[in-house]
Amino acid sequence: MGILTDEMRAHIEKLDEECYLYQIVEYLYEGVRERRYTQRALENDLEAVLWIAYVYINLDTYEGYRRAEQILRNVEKQGADSGVWCYRYSVALTYLGRYEQALQYARQGTQSDPEYPWGWLQLSRISYHCKDREEAMAAARRGLELVPGDYEFTTQIREIEEDVGLSRMVSHYIDEEADRERTDIDSLTRIAAEREKRNNKGKTEKFEF
C-alpha cells in the first residue's frame, strides 16, 4: 500500500495547479516529521518519489537535477516499467550530461509505456543529440499523433529540421505564449556551467551541446 491517500493527492495537485511546487516536497516530508511514515518509506514510494522528482526537475538548477536523479534511482526497480519514471530519470540524466544513459532510459520508457506522449518528446530530444535524427523525427511524430497540434511537438519537429541543437530544444515552456516571451533560451548550458563549477575544482572539462 502506498503512502499517498486521496486527500494527500488532492492537496498535492492543488499545490501544483497554484505553482507552489516546493511546498509539495515540504508537505510530503512533513509526514516524516509527524511520524506518519518514515523517510525511508517515503523515498521508496514510487508515487511520492515521482512528485518529489517533478519538483526538483522544475527547479531547473544543477542541484535540483542531481537530487532528482538520486531519488529516482532509489526506486528504479519499481519505476522501470513506468513511462513517467523513465521520462523524469532521462531528463535528469540529460541535464547531468549523461547522454547515453539518458537515451537508454528514454527508449525504455517509450517501450514500457508507448501511450505516454512526453516520453516520446524526451526520446526525440536525446536521440537527436546522440546523432540519430531519424529516430528523433520518428519519436516526435509519434508523440504528435498522441497529442495532435501540441506546441512542444510541432516545435520539436521544426527544430530537428532546423538543426538548432539540444540546448535550444530543451529550453522551451509548455505554454506557447510564455515560451515566446522567454529570455532564458539556453538552460542546458547554464546547468552545465553550474555542474562544472561544482564538480571540477581546479580542472576544466568541456561540455558540448
Buried (B, 14 or more C-beta within 10 A) or exposed (E): EEBBEEEBEEBBEEBBEEEBBEBBBEBBBEBBEEEEBEEEBBBBBBBBBBBBBBBBBBBBBBEBBBBBBEBBEBBEEBBBEBBBBBBBBBBBBBBBBBBEBBBBBBBBBBEBBEEBBBBBBBBBBBBBBBEBBEBBBBBBBBBBEBBEEBBBBBBBBEBBEEEBBBBBBBBBBEEBEEBEEEEEEBBBBBBBEBBBEEEEEEEEEEEEB
